[in-house]
Amino acid sequence: MNFFCIGDEDTVLGFRLAGVEGRVAETITESREALKVATSMSDVGIIIITERVAQQIRTDVDKYVYGTDFPLIIEIPDRAGPLPERKPIPELVKQAVGVKI
């Protein structure tokens, strides 16, 4: 099982240095194409996508998050930091399992 990263140039470069394949996506078209490529690769089990890229193609991302078991899609902040409307991870964990970390 491999990882695949979709995001801005800095994020993708950072993951490439760690051995993770990826694609830079700056436009909606590039974002959709990158997601299509990543989901069509049978050896990709986890897709790491920056929050800003995911926001551009929210409908497409949600289709995979809520409609399929595989691959897993994980949204991460990019170099500019988390989106203001996104809840921090500890808050999401507390909401999901009722335990504060």
C-alpha positions as CSV (number, residue, x, y, z in Angstrom):
1,M,0.0,0.0,0.0
2,N,1.4,3.4,-1.1
3,F,0.7,7.0,-0.2
4,F,-0.1,9.7,-2.8
5,C,0.0,13.5,-2.0
6,I,-2.0,16.2,-3.7
7,G,-1.3,19.8,-2.8
8,D,0.8,22.9,-3.3
9,E,4.3,22.7,-4.6
10,D,5.9,22.9,-1.1
11,T,3.8,20.1,0.4
12,V,4.2,17.8,-2.6
13,L,8.0,18.4,-2.6
14,G,8.2,17.7,1.2
15,F,6.4,14.4,0.7
16,R,8.5,13.5,-2.3
17,L,11.6,13.9,-0.1
18,A,10.0,11.2,2.2
19,G,9.5,8.9,-0.8
20,V,5.8,9.7,-1.4
21,E,4.6,10.2,-5.0
22,G,2.4,13.2,-5.6
23,R,1.0,15.9,-7.9
24,V,1.0,19.6,-7.6
25,A,-2.5,21.0,-8.0
26,E,-3.1,24.7,-8.2
27,T,-6.4,24.9,-10.2
28,I,-9.7,23.1,-9.9
29,T,-8.9,21.2,-13.1
30,E,-5.5,20.1,-11.9
31,S,-7.0,19.1,-8.5
32,R,-9.7,17.0,-10.1
33,E,-7.2,15.3,-12.4
34,A,-4.8,14.6,-9.6
35,L,-7.6,13.0,-7.5
36,K,-8.7,11.0,-10.5
37,V,-5.1,9.7,-11.1
38,A,-4.6,8.9,-7.4
39,T,-7.9,7.0,-7.1
40,S,-7.2,5.0,-10.2
41,M,-3.9,3.7,-8.9
42,S,-4.5,0.2,-7.5
43,D,-1.5,0.4,-5.2
44,V,-2.4,3.7,-3.5
45,G,-4.1,3.1,-0.2
46,I,-3.9,6.6,1.4
47,I,-4.3,9.9,-0.4
48,I,-3.0,12.9,1.5
49,I,-4.6,16.1,0.2
50,T,-4.2,19.7,1.5
51,E,-7.2,21.3,2.9
52,R,-7.2,24.1,0.4
53,V,-7.0,21.8,-2.6
54,A,-9.8,19.6,-1.1
55,Q,-12.0,22.7,-0.7
56,Q,-11.6,23.5,-4.4
57,I,-13.1,20.1,-5.2
58,R,-15.1,19.3,-2.1
59,T,-17.9,17.4,-4.0
60,D,-15.3,15.1,-5.5
61,V,-13.5,14.5,-2.3
62,D,-16.6,13.9,-0.3
63,K,-17.7,11.4,-3.0
64,Y,-14.7,9.2,-2.1
65,V,-14.7,9.9,1.6
66,Y,-18.3,8.9,2.1
67,G,-18.8,6.6,-0.8
68,T,-15.9,4.2,-0.8
69,D,-13.8,2.4,1.8
70,F,-10.6,2.6,-0.3
71,P,-8.5,4.6,-0.7
72,L,-8.5,6.6,2.6
73,I,-8.3,10.3,2.0
74,I,-6.7,12.4,4.7
75,E,-6.8,16.2,4.6
76,I,-3.9,18.2,6.0
77,P,-3.0,21.9,6.4
78,D,-0.7,23.3,3.8
79,R,2.2,25.8,4.4
80,A,-0.3,28.6,5.1
81,G,-1.7,26.6,8.1
82,P,-5.2,25.2,8.7
83,L,-8.3,26.7,7.2
84,P,-10.1,28.9,9.8
85,E,-13.4,26.9,9.5
86,R,-11.7,23.5,10.1
87,K,-11.9,22.1,13.6
88,P,-8.5,21.1,15.2
89,I,-7.8,17.4,15.4
90,P,-8.1,17.2,19.2
91,E,-11.6,18.7,19.0
92,L,-12.6,16.2,16.3
93,V,-11.3,13.3,18.4
94,K,-13.2,14.6,21.4
95,Q,-16.4,14.9,19.3
96,A,-16.0,11.5,17.8
97,V,-15.1,9.4,20.9
98,G,-15.9,11.8,23.8
99,V,-12.3,11.9,25.1
100,K,-10.1,15.0,25.4
101,I,-6.5,14.4,24.2
